[in-house]
């Protein structure tokens, strides 16, 4: 036995040596000691997380937050308390969400530590003892039995019918047999048999530790929306400051007071920049997350809500996502027939149909009996009539017991009639299991099951059937038996056996999966399968659900999954990745949007993901994608509305003096319109119901700007129309000696509110716009109050107007909204005509 020491992880010249050298380079002595001590305890060692103040500092240097801080500084100078409070709250909310996002990401690595076995049985100096898993070191001899979690990577010295559930690490849908000389990896679970093995790797050097290192090394990527908004914020900031400077120069040249023009220019900058955009985005994301939670999609990272709407490629695992994750025996091949077997869950009752040939009761009963006898699994009946049956033992053997029950063989009665007297357990080398049973007449029955190439002779016609089943994705076992008057020597058992049939086991495709994948395809989303399972099984499932062969990636290890995702991202794809196992955690972190299974998935996968599916249904991803597209559409809807209004105000201020309107709007009037239009109506637009055609169109190209696809042109046209009508109203009123500035002020406000109604979503039947209608009505009443309430007239510098003038302002202000509504209707009809 290797001595009980760590040797390589010692110190020399004050530095850490061995596997931790790279991780401790450049660290303080205290931090290096912390990691070395943890390594000695067989712990996965993540970097020490940054302090909360440092996390906050990183959030505050985000370009979008910097723009908000600058806007808040301006509102403080202008003593605009309302906007100052609103912008401050948005900064606090965004920073808090960002810090929580970082902290939760760190939990993915911490969860890996909790996954390890709490204790392990080791043999040291000839004595067997239980020790904490963290104290296992290379060279220890570890003893494994059913139900144990493998505490470290082992090289097996002895194995007796050992079966390991490696699903969490590799994605394999069935337990894997392991024999002497093979590896048992940390984090896998013993489902049957016993074994002893020497520890070869622990901590960060183990299979589990290597995955932890991959998870820790994957930084969060900016979402498509975050990247687009940062670029938009910079562009708008520069443009609005430049145009406001032009307004300042024009006013000064025309002889206006410098102080008043400076205040006007600053007010115009604040009004033109949609500073409520972050609030709209945050509220839209929060509402979207709430709606998704009600439909079993739990959002862990708020920006991920919108990212879902940008997804162009969905990488999904196989077991438990495309399939049920429950091994099922649904094909039985007899000498004279092929049977289909079905039923609910593990219940040993269901339906048997004849797929081919003619079924004889004799052959059926014989095979069903053998499935029960050469089997170590059990089924536990539910305590209540409407409960579920529970398997105990190897899931594959439990599936055979279930099939036997559906074929008519009750397990307890059959085993009571044919008690087992001897057995040859399953071994990797022989790939078969044989049991011996006493028969009611005093003879002996030998029953065997195993790989067809082992159990069947070369010329047996069942070989062709086995090949066909394997080609369609089944795991095939051949069943054989033999009656003996006396129990022969074990060495003779295999030669005595005679084939009696085949069984095909599969992990069934989830109901409705092909239709769901067609829905993804219709929405322009490519679906790829990324699994650690066998290539043959993976391609068979892909054919059944409708995934193209070149989109299937089987036998993928964690690093390979990350490389695939990185390659897709380099090609410009926005990648969503689903997964449930430890092996999926690095890929979930690397993807633009990681989606974990919440019911049957591992805690590691949930901690690494952005979205958790409470119902483990891939269909919920489609719901989430629709919600993400809805949010993005609403943000663009708000931008069209808000930027058109801001552009109109700048154009009015630039062109007004040329028409003899010296200062078209006072600073207070600019800010008043800004508050009314960017406040409640803006938030309401962010909460609009989903457009009925969201999943009928492909996702937006990842590189497309947020004002792309013609939105910038529509903003320019709408803003120009609003400005032109406001200037016409102001110039006409000035020519008639009426309070032109007040009338221009009213038209400008009413026109923007009309556009808000025009750009609303077109939801399916039953959708409503109550929030938007209420917001627009409230803002319109406040706009009227600005000229009707004496205190507001004094504050804003407005004048009373007649009823006729008010009606005229409402009529002129309605024109831009009507024009936008007509244009939108025409655009929708044109899209429908092209699509049809």
QUIJO-V377653 format. One record per helix or strand of 2 or more residues. SS is the DSSP state (H for helix, E for strand). FROM is the first residue (numbers start at 0). TO is the last residue. Records with the same first field share a line. If there is no record, write none. Layout:
SS = FROM-TO ; FROM-TO
//
This chain:
H = 6-8 ; 17-23 ; 28-39 ; 51-59 ; 62-76 ; 80-114 ; 132-134 ; 166-169 ; 202-204 ; 206-215 ; 223-252 ; 257-271 ; 276-293 ; 303-308 ; 360-372 ; 394-406 ; 410-416 ; 451-454 ; 461-470 ; 489-495 ; 512-521 ; 534-544 ; 548-550 ; 557-569 ; 581-589 ; 602-607 ; 618-658 ; 666-677 ; 679-685 ; 693-695 ; 710-734 ; 739-757 ; 769-787 ; 789-795 ; 802-834
E = 10-11 ; 14-15 ; 118-123 ; 126-131 ; 140-143 ; 152-164 ; 175-176 ; 182-183 ; 188-200 ; 296-298 ; 312-315 ; 322-332 ; 336-341 ; 350-356 ; 377-379 ; 389-391 ; 419-423 ; 431-437 ; 443-449 ; 474-483 ; 497-508 ; 525-529 ; 551-552 ; 574-578 ; 592-596 ; 610-612
//
